[in-house]
Amino acid sequence: MNTFEEDLRATLRKQENALDGHTLARLGAARRAALATPAAPWWRLHVPALGGAALAMAVAVVMLMPMQEQLRPPTRASEQLLKDPQFYEDLDFYMWLSESEMGNRG
């Protein structure tokens, strides 16, 4: 410690020893009242943390739900057509049709 802190500490100790009886009685009563109050239950100390965790979980769910929607492959008519066995039976026709359309455009 430096000398400033030592001087300050010595000054505070002198003032502490110079307190009158009325002030000491008030300080003692305040100390007893503070010690007499029951301690807060353990769960009251954790309410802000639990609330923050619940909020973070809700935000995560809200943010991930649209992502799951995007990950699912869309069901379109072309995909339904590929599942149809009739499509594979007429595959030669579809190939001929696409070649003839390309020949007509060019």
Secondary structure as UniProt FT lines:
FT   HELIX           3..17
FT   HELIX           21..36
FT   HELIX           42..71
FT   HELIX           77..83
FT   HELIX           85..89
FT   HELIX           91..105
//
